[in-house]
């Protein structure tokens, strides 16, 4: 039981380190809408404005929407819309998929 209690501060430290230092680098991709609130079919990292480490604004299709950033793990971007608190999921869009869709 004590070993588990000792592990909690270490896990909390790893999660905070990931959240504040490694998460923004993982967001540098193209994102395709999968479910939830649609802020744009394809979102580029250039269209994402990071307000704080917890809130972002997506500028796409001549409109802006505000989201809470839940995480960016395993090729998925998880968001929570600030007004309606609806869950949104975007998946990574690879360049090969873009070129295949053009043909």
N, C-alpha and C positions, 0 to 999 in steps of 0.2 A: 504494500500500500504506500509506503514512504517513497519507493522508487517512482511510482506513478506521480506522486505529488511533486517530486523533484523534476520530473520531465515537463510539467506544464509551463514553467517559466521559459524553458528552452524552446518549446514549440511556439509559444507566444512571440518570443524574440524572432524566430525564423519567419513566422507569418507577417510580422510588422516589417521586417527587413525586405521580404518579398514585395509587400504592398507598396512601400514607399520608394524602393530603389530599382526593383526589377520589373515591375508591372508596366511602367510607361514604355520600356523598350520592347516588350512583347506585343504592345498595341500597334506597332509600326507594320501594318499589313493592309490588305484590301479585305473588306468585310462584306459578306453577302447575307441578306435578310433570311432568317429561318422561321422565327415565330415571335408573336407579341406585337408591340407598336412598331410600325414601319416608318423609320426616319429617312429612308432612301433605299433603293434596291441594292446598289453597291456604294459602300462608304469607304473612302480613302482616308488614310491617317492624316492627310493634309486638311481634311474637312472636320477633324475632331479638335476642338479647343478644350484644353484641360483647365478648368477654373480652379479647382483644388484637387487633391488626390482622391477625393470622393465624388466630385461632381464634374461632368463634362457637358459641353454643348456641341451638338452635331449640326453643321451647316450643310444641307443638301437640298437640292431641288428648290432653290430660292426660298427656303424656310429654315428656321432654327428651332431645335428642340433640345430641352434640357433633360439630362438623365443622371441618375446616381450610378457610379461605376461599381458593380458588384465584384467583377473579376475578369480575368483573361487567362483561361487555363485550357490546355489540350486543344488548341486551335479554335476555341469558341470565346466570344466576347459576351459577357452577361451584363445586362443593364436593367435599371429600374426607372421608369418614367416618373419625373418628379411630381406632376400634377395628379395623375390617375393612379400612380403606384402600380402600374402594370409591368410585369416581367417581360423582358425582350431578350432574344438570343440571336446573335449573328455568328456565322461561321466563316472561317478563312477561305478566301477565294484565291486559288493559285493562278499563275500566269498561263499555265497550260489549259486550264478551263476557259479562260477568256479567249485564247486563240482558237480553241475548238468551237466555241459558240459563234465566232465570226464566220467560220466556213460553212 
